[in-house]
Amino acid sequence: MTAWCSPATAATPAQRAAIVEVVDELTGGYEVVNEMAVLSADEDGPVEELT
Amino acid sequence: MTRIAAVADIHVGADSVGRVAAGMRHLNERADLLLLGGDLTRCGEPIEAELVARELADAGVDIPIVAVLGNHDHHAGRTAEVVGILGDAGVVVLDGSATTVGVGGMTVGIAGTKGFGGGFAGANATAFGEPAMKAFVNETRREAAGLHDALVAVRPRADRVIALLHYAPVPETLRGERLEIYPFLGSHLLAEAIDTAGADVVVHGHAHNGSERGVTPGGIRVRNVPQPVIQRAYRIYDLGEPTVREAPVAATG
């Protein structure tokens, strides 16, 4: 077993909880955006001639 | 003047109802043909395909619509149902196949396939080693061969030929994406197929953080049209006036 997949290097439940707490603190007040959400439509745009 | 509208990666899901329709309300007045470059749905669920069909119907789109599927449309493993639903809505879905559309006084041929990854010359996967790697590369080869054959088949019947893909055939339209993920965004084998068979323009999607414009090594224009790239509901390209074809003159003498 290699070092990077050793259980010894995985976060413990307590560590994971601490990470979640820090992330919540850092992202507080920000809206989580789904990057796959379709952009609002803007129909107008230049026409490119491919002739 | 023949205008084609093109967009990819609309990723329709339950929370995007109404957004696609809103952007395509006046499409009929602006274009003669709509191309959809894959990832029409978020996860390839039939209910999402129903939503795509409803969006197009709500927008009143009645110009021809030609599409290919993307990787997201494959995720649920229900592509047959997705294609059937889109077909019932009047969308021609290509998969290593071609169709022709009479628009603006000319016949436009569209050869399409999803495509696949593998990377680009000098930094590409090869069919060597593990069966999984061979399968990966062979999937791209199969897609490229299907596209090549579709282009060859449609070319004699069309004034202009468009190659429609989801994955990218050239690295130029990936500019803006992380270099490390290029092999998962496209393959040079697709460009080889296009350059060998011939086309007037290539339209693809998939590279949300990429660039719109590129060109194949053979000089064919490539346009990457995910909504995050084009920043509008669709892009319009003008294919110009129909070419006057002269009948071959019999040799005398």
Interface residues (C-beta under 8 A of the other chain):
Chain A: N34 E35 M36 A37 V38 L39 S40 A41 D42 E43 D44 G45 V47 E48 E49 L50 T51
Chain B: R3 I10 H11 V12 G13 D15 S16 R19 V20 A22 G23 M24 R25 H26 L27 R30 R42 D200 V201 H208 R221 Q227 P228 I230 Q231 R232 A233 Y234 R235 I236 Y237 D238 L239 G240 E241
